[in-house]
Amino acid sequence: MYIQVKNVTKIYNQNSPKASKALEGANLDINCGEFICLLGPSGCGKTTLLNLIAGFEKPTEGEILLDGKVVNEPSIKYVTIFQNYGLLPWRTVQGNVELGLESLGYDKVKIKEIAEEYIELVGLCEFKKHHPYQLSGGMQQRVAIARALAVDPDVIFMDEPFGALDAMTRMKMQDEISSLWEKKKKTILFVTHDIDESVFLADRIVIMTPHPGKIKSIIDVPLARKRDRTNPDFLAIRDKVFTEFEMKEKDRIDYYI
Ligand SMILES: Nc1ncnc2c1ncn2[C@@H]1O[C@H](COP(=O)(O)OP(=O)(O)OP(=O)(O)O)[C@@H](O)[C@H]1O
């Protein structure tokens, strides 16, 4: 097993009157190369679990192993892509993609070569001399993805990366990240509260519920890619997820009768 979350509880501000239990008794095993979505409503501990696995936070109880080693701190082998892209405004697209590579100690020619390869992969060749303010939100997110992939990380953490995008751009980015994942087969942990997004992207969906944050269940998504959002199999899994959250239309109708 590549990532192991063993009985992990996280309490922020422990031993203070402000103590809050964000996550309770989480157990999760992730295989190398899997695309995992953490799905749930606000406050269910998705970001907390992501930050614990990425090493930005420490568990209050339990432990997390990555490739057999206890996670204690963030590592250069794991990259995180946030909702706000995290691009440097004074650098061009090329400069932003080169950023992570510079810290790996490659020479200038190699850095330029690798950056160009990934700029091409996300379809931004014509824009490599542009600055972030000259790009749309979707294009900025593609730069962030190119920058993340360029350092050839073992794991990519994505915390609601498409949250700020309009619906059409968001679907296009879902297509792109899904086909990039197929090409590169990186282990991806992707936080979302969008049910359709999780069914479109994930190999497995980790269903989380709040008060306190818990892993409620895990749903397999054994659908071939590229996925069709209108296919009956897609809709059946979507339905299953709705049932897990007790949000099915049938239940609401019963309630009103
Ligand atoms: N640094 C922190 N200090 C104290 N409490 C925190 C901290 N971070 C998160 N929490 C609390 O822990 C709980 C889980 O938060 P978390 O951000 O992990 O949930 P989430 O599912 O990612 O929510 P959202 O979808 O709104 O981002 C919430 O009640 C939140 O207020």
The ligand as a Gaussian input file, in Angstrom:
#p B3LYP/6-31G(d) Opt

LIG

0 1
 N       -6.225000      25.663000      11.587000
 C       -7.388000      25.396000      12.181000
 N       -7.624000      25.733000      13.469000
 C       -8.776000      25.436000      14.084000
 N       -9.807000      24.786000      13.506000
 C       -9.652000      24.427000      12.216000
 C       -8.437000      24.713000      11.489000
 N       -8.574000      24.223000      10.227000
 C       -9.811000      23.678000      10.183000
 N      -10.455000      23.788000      11.349000
 C      -11.809000      23.274000      11.671000
 O      -11.818000      21.890000      11.409000
 C      -13.017000      21.489000      10.758000
 C      -12.704000      20.838000       9.429000
 O      -12.148000      21.838000       8.566000
 P      -11.613000      21.509000       7.090000
 O      -11.127000      22.808000       6.495000
 O      -10.666000      20.388000       7.134000
 O      -12.944000      21.041000       6.371000
 P      -13.302000      20.996000       4.817000
 O      -14.154000      19.788000       4.649000
 O      -12.065000      21.086000       4.012000
 O      -14.183000      22.300000       4.640000
 P      -14.317000      23.294000       3.363000
 O      -14.977000      22.500000       2.270000
 O      -15.193000      24.383000       3.885000
 O      -12.925000      23.756000       3.026000
 C      -13.865000      22.748000      10.647000
 O      -14.789000      22.758000      11.702000
 C      -12.859000      23.876000      10.762000
 O      -13.451000      25.027000      11.344000

